[in-house]
Amino acid sequence: MYVCDSEFERIATGLLTELYNVDHKTSKKLVTRPLETWHGTSVFKLADDADSMDIKTHDCFQAVLDDTWRGQLSTNYAAWKVTLLVHVLSLNKRNLS
């Protein structure tokens, strides 16, 4: 990871922490909301694609995963179930290799 990437990750994690401490529900909506400027990709997906462990291990992201696993997010986020499944399967495949 480049220096500016780690700095951005630090700032993003701090901002997410502040938002999550104020309003759990809104912060979960913001990280899963499709972003038009990123062709419908969400912050959640961007962090996953970048393998940003500081953000992926954040309480907000873990709460989103938990909500997705339990089926508590709206049907607009059903794609996350598929994304999560693909991610878990890919990790499992790497561990078997």
Biopython code that builds the backbone (N, CA, C, O; Angstrom):
import numpy as np
from Bio.PDB.StructureBuilder import StructureBuilder

atoms = [
    (1, "MET", "N", (0.848, -1.172, 0.000)),
    (1, "MET", "CA", (0.000, 0.000, 0.000)),
    (1, "MET", "C", (0.896, 1.239, 0.000)),
    (1, "MET", "O", (1.892, 1.298, 0.722)),
    (2, "TYR", "N", (0.537, 2.202, -0.801)),
    (2, "TYR", "CA", (1.310, 3.436, -0.887)),
    (2, "TYR", "C", (1.070, 4.300, 0.341)),
    (2, "TYR", "O", (0.079, 4.123, 1.050)),
    (3, "VAL", "N", (1.988, 5.242, 0.590)),
    (3, "VAL", "CA", (1.889, 6.119, 1.759)),
    (3, "VAL", "C", (0.584, 6.897, 1.738)),
    (3, "VAL", "O", (-0.100, 6.981, 2.758)),
    (4, "CYS", "N", (0.223, 7.475, 0.581)),
    (4, "CYS", "CA", (-1.015, 8.254, 0.521)),
    (4, "CYS", "C", (-2.241, 7.360, 0.716)),
    (4, "CYS", "O", (-3.265, 7.809, 1.231)),
    (5, "ASP", "N", (-2.133, 6.084, 0.300)),
    (5, "ASP", "CA", (-3.235, 5.153, 0.524)),
    (5, "ASP", "C", (-3.449, 4.914, 2.010)),
    (5, "ASP", "O", (-4.583, 4.910, 2.490)),
    (6, "SER", "N", (-2.361, 4.714, 2.732)),
    (6, "SER", "CA", (-2.500, 4.456, 4.167)),
    (6, "SER", "C", (-2.995, 5.701, 4.903)),
    (6, "SER", "O", (-3.740, 5.595, 5.877)),
    (7, "GLU", "N", (-2.578, 6.878, 4.436)),
    (7, "GLU", "CA", (-3.068, 8.122, 5.042)),
    (7, "GLU", "C", (-4.569, 8.282, 4.783)),
    (7, "GLU", "O", (-5.321, 8.657, 5.683)),
    (8, "PHE", "N", (-4.995, 8.001, 3.565)),
    (8, "PHE", "CA", (-6.421, 8.074, 3.233)),
    (8, "PHE", "C", (-7.204, 7.070, 4.068)),
    (8, "PHE", "O", (-8.282, 7.381, 4.575)),
    (9, "GLU", "N", (-6.664, 5.876, 4.205)),
    (9, "GLU", "CA", (-7.335, 4.850, 4.995)),
    (9, "GLU", "C", (-7.466, 5.288, 6.461)),
    (9, "GLU", "O", (-8.501, 5.058, 7.086)),
    (10, "ARG", "N", (-6.431, 5.912, 7.002)),
    (10, "ARG", "CA", (-6.455, 6.398, 8.380)),
    (10, "ARG", "C", (-7.535, 7.469, 8.555)),
    (10, "ARG", "O", (-8.289, 7.449, 9.528)),
    (11, "ILE", "N", (-7.598, 8.404, 7.599)),
    (11, "ILE", "CA", (-8.607, 9.472, 7.666)),
    (11, "ILE", "C", (-10.011, 8.891, 7.512)),
    (11, "ILE", "O", (-10.921, 9.261, 8.253)),
    (12, "ALA", "N", (-10.188, 7.989, 6.559)),
    (12, "ALA", "CA", (-11.503, 7.379, 6.323)),
    (12, "ALA", "C", (-11.959, 6.584, 7.540)),
    (12, "ALA", "O", (-13.132, 6.629, 7.910)),
    (13, "THR", "N", (-11.037, 5.859, 8.161)),
    (13, "THR", "CA", (-11.376, 5.078, 9.351)),
    (13, "THR", "C", (-11.776, 5.996, 10.503)),
    (13, "THR", "O", (-12.730, 5.711, 11.227)),
    (14, "GLY", "N", (-11.050, 7.093, 10.671)),
    (14, "GLY", "CA", (-11.389, 8.049, 11.725)),
    (14, "GLY", "C", (-12.749, 8.678, 11.506)),
    (14, "GLY", "O", (-13.532, 8.823, 12.445)),
    (15, "LEU", "N", (-13.031, 9.051, 10.272)),
    (15, "LEU", "CA", (-14.328, 9.642, 9.934)),
    (15, "LEU", "C", (-15.453, 8.634, 10.166)),
    (15, "LEU", "O", (-16.500, 8.974, 10.717)),
    (16, "LEU", "N", (-15.225, 7.391, 9.738)),
    (16, "LEU", "CA", (-16.227, 6.354, 9.936)),
    (16, "LEU", "C", (-16.468, 6.094, 11.423)),
    (16, "LEU", "O", (-17.602, 5.863, 11.840)),
    (17, "THR", "N", (-15.417, 6.131, 12.205)),
    (17, "THR", "CA", (-15.553, 5.945, 13.652)),
    (17, "THR", "C", (-16.422, 7.029, 14.263)),
    (17, "THR", "O", (-17.318, 6.744, 15.058)),
    (18, "GLU", "N", (-16.153, 8.285, 13.887)),
    (18, "GLU", "CA", (-16.959, 9.392, 14.420)),
    (18, "GLU", "C", (-18.415, 9.259, 14.017)),
    (18, "GLU", "O", (-19.304, 9.436, 14.850)),
    (19, "LEU", "N", (-18.675, 8.951, 12.756)),
    (19, "LEU", "CA", (-20.046, 8.804, 12.276)),
    (19, "LEU", "C", (-20.743, 7.633, 12.963)),
    (19, "LEU", "O", (-21.893, 7.748, 13.386)),
    (20, "TYR", "N", (-20.048, 6.518, 13.067)),
    (20, "TYR", "CA", (-20.654, 5.328, 13.670)),
    (20, "TYR", "C", (-20.978, 5.556, 15.145)),
    (20, "TYR", "O", (-21.980, 5.048, 15.649)),
    (21, "ASN", "N", (-20.131, 6.319, 15.834)),
    (21, "ASN", "CA", (-20.395, 6.623, 17.245)),
    (21, "ASN", "C", (-21.626, 7.507, 17.423)),
    (21, "ASN", "O", (-22.299, 7.440, 18.451)),
    (22, "VAL", "N", (-21.920, 8.333, 16.424)),
    (22, "VAL", "CA", (-23.067, 9.232, 16.496)),
    (22, "VAL", "C", (-24.358, 8.533, 16.061)),
    (22, "VAL", "O", (-25.397, 8.678, 16.704)),
    (23, "ASP", "N", (-24.282, 7.763, 14.949)),
    (23, "ASP", "CA", (-25.499, 7.172, 14.395)),
    (23, "ASP", "C", (-25.170, 5.873, 13.653)),
    (23, "ASP", "O", (-24.723, 5.898, 12.506)),
    (24, "HIS", "N", (-25.392, 4.760, 14.309)),
    (24, "HIS", "CA", (-25.080, 3.451, 13.733)),
    (24, "HIS", "C", (-25.848, 3.197, 12.433)),
    (24, "HIS", "O", (-25.277, 2.772, 11.429)),
    (25, "LYS", "N", (-27.140, 3.463, 12.475)),
    (25, "LYS", "CA", (-28.004, 3.138, 11.337)),
    (25, "LYS", "C", (-27.615, 3.926, 10.085)),
    (25, "LYS", "O", (-27.505, 3.356, 8.999)),
    (26, "THR", "N", (-27.408, 5.223, 10.237)),
    (26, "THR", "CA", (-27.054, 6.060, 9.088)),
    (26, "THR", "C", (-25.685, 5.679, 8.540)),
    (26, "THR", "O", (-25.500, 5.645, 7.323)),
    (27, "SER", "N", (-24.737, 5.394, 9.400)),
    (27, "SER", "CA", (-23.400, 5.033, 8.925)),
    (27, "SER", "C", (-23.444, 3.732, 8.125)),
    (27, "SER", "O", (-22.742, 3.604, 7.122)),
    (28, "LYS", "N", (-24.255, 2.771, 8.551)),
    (28, "LYS", "CA", (-24.375, 1.519, 7.803)),
    (28, "LYS", "C", (-25.018, 1.765, 6.436)),
    (28, "LYS", "O", (-24.641, 1.140, 5.445)),
    (29, "LYS", "N", (-25.988, 2.677, 6.391)),
    (29, "LYS", "CA", (-26.603, 3.011, 5.108)),
    (29, "LYS", "C", (-25.605, 3.693, 4.175)),
    (29, "LYS", "O", (-25.580, 3.428, 2.974)),
    (30, "LEU", "N", (-24.784, 4.574, 4.745)),
    (30, "LEU", "CA", (-23.820, 5.306, 3.912)),
    (30, "LEU", "C", (-22.757, 4.405, 3.309)),
    (30, "LEU", "O", (-22.363, 4.609, 2.160)),
    (31, "VAL", "N", (-22.288, 3.424, 4.045)),
    (31, "VAL", "CA", (-21.234, 2.564, 3.490)),
    (31, "VAL", "C", (-21.767, 1.538, 2.504)),
    (31, "VAL", "O", (-20.994, 0.951, 1.747)),
    (32, "THR", "N", (-23.075, 1.311, 2.499)),
    (32, "THR", "CA", (-23.649, 0.350, 1.552)),
    (32, "THR", "C", (-24.403, 1.017, 0.404)),
    (32, "THR", "O", (-24.871, 0.337, -0.510)),
    (33, "ARG", "N", (-24.521, 2.328, 0.448)),
    (33, "ARG", "CA", (-25.247, 3.053, -0.596)),
    (33, "ARG", "C", (-24.429, 3.083, -1.887)),
    (33, "ARG", "O", (-23.244, 3.416, -1.857)),
    (34, "PRO", "N", (-25.050, 2.737, -3.028)),
    (34, "PRO", "CA", (-24.331, 2.813, -4.302)),
    (34, "PRO", "C", (-23.935, 4.258, -4.621)),
    (34, "PRO", "O", (-24.742, 5.176, -4.472)),
    (35, "LEU", "N", (-22.702, 4.450, -5.054)),
    (35, "LEU", "CA", (-22.185, 5.770, -5.396)),
    (35, "LEU", "C", (-22.189, 5.941, -6.911)),
    (35, "LEU", "O", (-21.516, 5.201, -7.628)),
    (36, "GLU", "N", (-22.943, 6.911, -7.388)),
    (36, "GLU", "CA", (-23.047, 7.127, -8.832)),
    (36, "GLU", "C", (-21.694, 7.440, -9.465)),
    (36, "GLU", "O", (-21.407, 6.990, -10.574)),
    (37, "THR", "N", (-20.858, 8.215, -8.758)),
    (37, "THR", "CA", (-19.557, 8.578, -9.323)),
    (37, "THR", "C", (-18.611, 7.383, -9.436)),
    (37, "THR", "O", (-17.601, 7.456, -10.136)),
    (38, "TRP", "N", (-18.931, 6.293, -8.756)),
    (38, "TRP", "CA", (-18.123, 5.070, -8.828)),
    (38, "TRP", "C", (-18.926, 3.957, -9.496)),
    (38, "TRP", "O", (-18.754, 2.780, -9.179)),
    (39, "HIS", "N", (-19.801, 4.339, -10.422)),
    (39, "HIS", "CA", (-20.587, 3.392, -11.225)),
    (39, "HIS", "C", (-21.418, 2.440, -10.367)),
    (39, "HIS", "O", (-21.517, 1.248, -10.656)),
    (40, "GLY", "N", (-22.011, 2.987, -9.311)),
    (40, "GLY", "CA", (-22.899, 2.196, -8.469)),
    (40, "GLY", "C", (-22.201, 1.357, -7.410)),
    (40, "GLY", "O", (-22.854, 0.608, -6.684)),
    (41, "THR", "N", (-20.897, 1.472, -7.316)),
    (41, "THR", "CA", (-20.147, 0.733, -6.299)),
    (41, "THR", "C", (-20.268, 1.457, -4.965)),
    (41, "THR", "O", (-20.322, 2.686, -4.923)),
    (42, "SER", "N", (-20.312, 0.704, -3.887)),
    (42, "SER", "CA", (-20.433, 1.305, -2.559)),
    (42, "SER", "C", (-19.070, 1.410, -1.888)),
    (42, "SER", "O", (-18.091, 0.821, -2.345)),
    (43, "VAL", "N", (-19.022, 2.163, -0.808)),
    (43, "VAL", "CA", (-17.806, 2.267, -0.002)),
    (43, "VAL", "C", (-17.420, 0.881, 0.508)),
    (43, "VAL", "O", (-16.239, 0.538, 0.563)),
    (44, "PHE", "N", (-18.414, 0.099, 0.876)),
    (44, "PHE", "CA", (-18.180, -1.258, 1.361)),
    (44, "PHE", "C", (-17.427, -2.076, 0.319)),
    (44, "PHE", "O", (-16.443, -2.742, 0.640)),
    (45, "LYS", "N", (-17.883, -2.027, -0.915)),
    (45, "LYS", "CA", (-17.253, -2.788, -2.009)),
    (45, "LYS", "C", (-15.877, -2.229, -2.331)),
    (45, "LYS", "O", (-14.945, -2.995, -2.578)),
    (46, "LEU", "N", (-15.731, -0.900, -2.332)),
    (46, "LEU", "CA", (-14.427, -0.286, -2.608)),
    (46, "LEU", "C", (-13.394, -0.715, -1.564)),
    (46, "LEU", "O", (-12.255, -1.031, -1.909)),
    (47, "ALA", "N", (-13.788, -0.725, -0.296)),
    (47, "ALA", "CA", (-12.875, -1.142, 0.769)),
    (47, "ALA", "C", (-12.504, -2.611, 0.630)),
    (47, "ALA", "O", (-11.360, -2.997, 0.869)),
    (48, "ASP", "N", (-13.477, -3.424, 0.243)),
    (48, "ASP", "CA", (-13.208, -4.842, 0.045)),
    (48, "ASP", "C", (-12.254, -5.048, -1.127)),
    (48, "ASP", "O", (-11.300, -5.820, -1.029)),
    (49, "ASP", "N", (-12.512, -4.362, -2.227)),
    (49, "ASP", "CA", (-11.649, -4.483, -3.409)),
    (49, "ASP", "C", (-10.225, -4.020, -3.127)),
    (49, "ASP", "O", (-9.265, -4.593, -3.643)),
    (50, "ALA", "N", (-10.090, -2.978, -2.305)),
    (50, "ALA", "CA", (-8.769, -2.444, -1.962)),
    (50, "ALA", "C", (-8.098, -3.250, -0.854)),
    (50, "ALA", "O", (-6.953, -2.982, -0.489)),
    (51, "ASP", "N", (-8.815, -4.239, -0.321)),
    (51, "ASP", "CA", (-8.329, -5.057, 0.788)),
    (51, "ASP", "C", (-7.883, -4.184, 1.953)),
    (51, "ASP", "O", (-6.831, -4.403, 2.553)),
    (52, "SER", "N", (-8.708, -3.193, 2.255)),
    (52, "SER", "CA", (-8.437, -2.234, 3.327)),
    (52, "SER", "C", (-8.833, -2.840, 4.668)),
    (52, "SER", "O", (-9.980, -2.725, 5.098)),
    (53, "MET", "N", (-7.891, -3.475, 5.311)),
    (53, "MET", "CA", (-8.189, -4.205, 6.541)),
    (53, "MET", "C", (-8.632, -3.296, 7.690)),
    (53, "MET", "O", (-9.473, -3.697, 8.495)),
    (54, "ASP", "N", (-8.083, -2.084, 7.782)),
    (54, "ASP", "CA", (-8.510, -1.180, 8.857)),
    (54, "ASP", "C", (-9.983, -0.843, 8.731)),
    (54, "ASP", "O", (-10.694, -0.767, 9.733)),
    (55, "ILE", "N", (-10.443, -0.641, 7.511)),
    (55, "ILE", "CA", (-11.842, -0.303, 7.295)),
    (55, "ILE", "C", (-12.705, -1.565, 7.363)),
    (55, "ILE", "O", (-13.788, -1.543, 7.948)),
    (56, "LYS", "N", (-12.236, -2.654, 6.773)),
    (56, "LYS", "CA", (-13.019, -3.893, 6.766)),
    (56, "LYS", "C", (-13.218, -4.467, 8.167)),
    (56, "LYS", "O", (-14.196, -5.175, 8.409)),
    (57, "THR", "N", (-12.309, -4.174, 9.086)),
    (57, "THR", "CA", (-12.459, -4.690, 10.447)),
    (57, "THR", "C", (-13.150, -3.689, 11.382)),
    (57, "THR", "O", (-13.306, -3.945, 12.576)),
    (58, "HIS", "N", (-13.555, -2.563, 10.827)),
    (58, "HIS", "CA", (-14.238, -1.531, 11.610)),
    (58, "HIS", "C", (-15.588, -2.053, 12.092)),
    (58, "HIS", "O", (-16.225, -2.861, 11.418)),
    (59, "ASP", "N", (-16.016, -1.588, 13.257)),
    (59, "ASP", "CA", (-17.302, -2.016, 13.825)),
    (59, "ASP", "C", (-18.469, -1.804, 12.868)),
    (59, "ASP", "O", (-19.379, -2.631, 12.807)),
    (60, "CYS", "N", (-18.449, -0.707, 12.124)),
    (60, "CYS", "CA", (-19.538, -0.417, 11.184)),
    (60, "CYS", "C", (-19.608, -1.482, 10.090)),
    (60, "CYS", "O", (-20.686, -1.986, 9.775)),
    (61, "PHE", "N", (-18.460, -1.819, 9.519)),
    (61, "PHE", "CA", (-18.447, -2.833, 8.460)),
    (61, "PHE", "C", (-18.823, -4.197, 9.008)),
    (61, "PHE", "O", (-19.519, -4.967, 8.346)),
    (62, "GLN", "N", (-18.370, -4.493, 10.203)),
    (62, "GLN", "CA", (-18.731, -5.768, 10.811)),
    (62, "GLN", "C", (-20.234, -5.826, 11.100)),
    (62, "GLN", "O", (-20.851, -6.884, 10.978)),
    (63, "ALA", "N", (-20.815, -4.697, 11.480)),
    (63, "ALA", "CA", (-22.264, -4.641, 11.715)),
    (63, "ALA", "C", (-23.032, -4.843, 10.405)),
    (63, "ALA", "O", (-24.069, -5.505, 10.384)),
    (64, "VAL", "N", (-22.514, -4.269, 9.311)),
    (64, "VAL", "CA", (-23.146, -4.471, 7.999)),
    (64, "VAL", "C", (-23.088, -5.946, 7.622)),
    (64, "VAL", "O", (-24.081, -6.508, 7.161)),
    (65, "LEU", "N", (-21.931, -6.574, 7.814)),
    (65, "LEU", "CA", (-21.814, -8.008, 7.517)),
    (65, "LEU", "C", (-22.775, -8.825, 8.372)),
    (65, "LEU", "O", (-23.410, -9.760, 7.885)),
    (66, "ASP", "N", (-22.875, -8.471, 9.637)),
    (66, "ASP", "CA", (-23.782, -9.168, 10.535)),
    (66, "ASP", "C", (-25.230, -8.994, 10.093)),
    (66, "ASP", "O", (-25.994, -9.958, 10.063)),
    (67, "ASP", "N", (-25.606, -7.758, 9.749)),
    (67, "ASP", "CA", (-26.965, -7.499, 9.269)),
    (67, "ASP", "C", (-27.245, -8.265, 7.982)),
    (67, "ASP", "O", (-28.331, -8.814, 7.801)),
    (68, "THR", "N", (-26.270, -8.297, 7.101)),
    (68, "THR", "CA", (-26.431, -9.014, 5.834)),
    (68, "THR", "C", (-26.598, -10.505, 6.107)),
    (68, "THR", "O", (-27.477, -11.154, 5.541)),
    (69, "TRP", "N", (-25.766, -11.027, 6.959)),
    (69, "TRP", "CA", (-25.822, -12.446, 7.290)),
    (69, "TRP", "C", (-27.181, -12.819, 7.886)),
    (69, "TRP", "O", (-27.728, -13.883, 7.594)),
    (70, "ARG", "N", (-27.712, -11.933, 8.721)),
    (70, "ARG", "CA", (-28.996, -12.196, 9.373)),
    (70, "ARG", "C", (-30.194, -11.769, 8.522)),
    (70, "ARG", "O", (-31.343, -11.983, 8.909)),
    (71, "GLY", "N", (-29.919, -11.163, 7.356)),
    (71, "GLY", "CA", (-30.995, -10.767, 6.462)),
    (71, "GLY", "C", (-31.742, -9.534, 6.901)),
    (71, "GLY", "O", (-32.911, -9.374, 6.552)),
    (72, "GLN", "N", (-31.099, -8.640, 7.668)),
    (72, "GLN", "CA", (-31.799, -7.479, 8.207)),
    (72, "GLN", "C", (-31.685, -6.234, 7.340)),
    (72, "GLN", "O", (-32.328, -5.226, 7.633)),
    (73, "LEU", "N", (-30.892, -6.278, 6.292)),
    (73, "LEU", "CA", (-30.832, -5.126, 5.394)),
    (73, "LEU", "C", (-31.967, -5.226, 4.387)),
    (73, "LEU", "O", (-32.503, -6.308, 4.151)),
    (74, "SER", "N", (-32.324, -4.109, 3.804)),
    (74, "SER", "CA", (-33.404, -4.125, 2.823)),
    (74, "SER", "C", (-33.001, -4.945, 1.611)),
    (74, "SER", "O", (-31.826, -5.267, 1.439)),
    (75, "THR", "N", (-33.957, -5.279, 0.781)),
    (75, "THR", "CA", (-33.683, -6.100, -0.393)),
    (75, "THR", "C", (-32.780, -5.394, -1.393)),
    (75, "THR", "O", (-32.205, -6.047, -2.264)),
    (76, "ASN", "N", (-32.641, -4.081, -1.290)),
    (76, "ASN", "CA", (-31.715, -3.369, -2.167)),
    (76, "ASN", "C", (-30.283, -3.827, -1.960)),
    (76, "ASN", "O", (-29.442, -3.646, -2.841)),
    (77, "TYR", "N", (-29.997, -4.408, -0.825)),
    (77, "TYR", "CA", (-28.635, -4.823, -0.518)),
    (77, "TYR", "C", (-28.458, -6.332, -0.599)),
    (77, "TYR", "O", (-27.499, -6.874, -0.051)),
    (78, "ALA", "N", (-29.380, -7.020, -1.281)),
    (78, "ALA", "CA", (-29.277, -8.472, -1.432)),
    (78, "ALA", "C", (-28.005, -8.867, -2.166)),
    (78, "ALA", "O", (-27.500, -9.973, -1.972)),
    (79, "ALA", "N", (-27.481, -7.982, -3.002)),
    (79, "ALA", "CA", (-26.244, -8.271, -3.719)),
    (79, "ALA", "C", (-25.088, -8.492, -2.755)),
    (79, "ALA", "O", (-24.122, -9.178, -3.089)),
    (80, "TRP", "N", (-25.180, -7.914, -1.560)),
    (80, "TRP", "CA", (-24.102, -8.094, -0.577)),
    (80, "TRP", "C", (-24.035, -9.524, -0.084)),
    (80, "TRP", "O", (-22.969, -10.008, 0.297)),
    (81, "LYS", "N", (-25.167, -10.195, -0.090)),
    (81, "LYS", "CA", (-25.137, -11.599, 0.305)),
    (81, "LYS", "C", (-24.317, -12.395, -0.706)),
    (81, "LYS", "O", (-23.520, -13.258, -0.341)),
    (82, "VAL", "N", (-24.525, -12.092, -1.959)),
    (82, "VAL", "CA", (-23.768, -12.761, -3.014)),
    (82, "VAL", "C", (-22.293, -12.383, -2.923)),
    (82, "VAL", "O", (-21.425, -13.248, -3.035)),
    (83, "THR", "N", (-22.003, -11.097, -2.719)),
    (83, "THR", "CA", (-20.622, -10.642, -2.588)),
    (83, "THR", "C", (-19.940, -11.320, -1.412)),
    (83, "THR", "O", (-18.800, -11.770, -1.522)),
    (84, "LEU", "N", (-20.632, -11.390, -0.301)),
    (84, "LEU", "CA", (-20.082, -12.039, 0.885)),
    (84, "LEU", "C", (-19.813, -13.512, 0.608)),
    (84, "LEU", "O", (-18.757, -14.029, 0.973)),
    (85, "LEU", "N", (-20.745, -14.181, -0.024)),
    (85, "LEU", "CA", (-20.584, -15.591, -0.336)),
    (85, "LEU", "C", (-19.382, -15.809, -1.254)),
    (85, "LEU", "O", (-18.577, -16.711, -1.019)),
    (86, "VAL", "N", (-19.259, -14.996, -2.287)),
    (86, "VAL", "CA", (-18.131, -15.114, -3.214)),
    (86, "VAL", "C", (-16.820, -14.883, -2.469)),
    (86, "VAL", "O", (-15.849, -15.610, -2.680)),
    (87, "HIS", "N", (-16.789, -13.880, -1.604)),
    (87, "HIS", "CA", (-15.579, -13.576, -0.832)),
    (87, "HIS", "C", (-15.203, -14.752, 0.076)),
    (87, "HIS", "O", (-14.035, -15.134, 0.145)),
    (88, "VAL", "N", (-16.179, -15.315, 0.761)),
    (88, "VAL", "CA", (-15.917, -16.439, 1.654)),
    (88, "VAL", "C", (-15.438, -17.642, 0.860)),
    (88, "VAL", "O", (-14.501, -18.326, 1.273)),
    (89, "LEU", "N", (-16.072, -17.904, -0.276)),
    (89, "LEU", "CA", (-15.668, -19.034, -1.110)),
    (89, "LEU", "C", (-14.254, -18.864, -1.652)),
    (89, "LEU", "O", (-13.485, -19.823, -1.724)),
    (90, "SER", "N", (-13.918, -17.625, -2.035)),
    (90, "SER", "CA", (-12.567, -17.386, -2.557)),
    (90, "SER", "C", (-11.527, -17.582, -1.455)),
    (90, "SER", "O", (-10.445, -18.109, -1.714)),
    (91, "LEU", "N", (-11.843, -17.165, -0.235)),
    (91, "LEU", "CA", (-10.924, -17.392, 0.890)),
    (91, "LEU", "C", (-10.774, -18.886, 1.162)),
    (91, "LEU", "O", (-9.677, -19.376, 1.429)),
    (92, "ASN", "N", (-11.882, -19.590, 1.089)),
    (92, "ASN", "CA", (-11.867, -21.023, 1.320)),
    (92, "ASN", "C", (-11.033, -21.717, 0.252)),
    (92, "ASN", "O", (-10.272, -22.635, 0.559)),
    (93, "LYS", "N", (-11.169, -21.290, -0.993)),
    (93, "LYS", "CA", (-10.418, -21.880, -2.105)),
    (93, "LYS", "C", (-8.915, -21.650, -1.904)),
    (93, "LYS", "O", (-8.109, -22.549, -2.140)),
    (94, "ARG", "N", (-8.545, -20.439, -1.466)),
    (94, "ARG", "CA", (-7.122, -20.133, -1.207)),
    (94, "ARG", "C", (-6.577, -21.009, -0.081)),
    (94, "ARG", "O", (-5.434, -21.461, -0.140)),
    (95, "ASN", "N", (-7.391, -21.244, 0.938)),
    (95, "ASN", "CA", (-6.930, -22.051, 2.068)),
    (95, "ASN", "C", (-6.754, -23.518, 1.680)),
    (95, "ASN", "O", (-5.910, -24.216, 2.242)),
    (96, "LEU", "N", (-7.552, -23.981, 0.719)),
    (96, "LEU", "CA", (-7.445, -25.369, 0.280)),
    (96, "LEU", "C", (-6.270, -25.592, -0.651)),
    (96, "LEU", "O", (-5.770, -26.710, -0.774)),
    (97, "SER", "N", (-5.826, -24.524, -1.311)),
    (97, "SER", "CA", (-4.731, -24.662, -2.289)),
    (97, "SER", "C", (-3.386, -24.797, -1.623)),
    (97, "SER", "O", (-2.369, -24.920, -2.305)),
]
sb = StructureBuilder()
sb.init_structure("model")
sb.init_model(0)
sb.init_chain("A")
sb.init_seg("    ")
for serial, (resi, resn, name, xyz) in enumerate(atoms, 1):
    if name == "N":
        sb.init_residue(resn, " ", resi, " ")
    sb.init_atom(name, np.array(xyz, "f"), 0.0, 1.0, " ", f" {name:<3s}", serial, name[0])
structure = sb.get_structure()
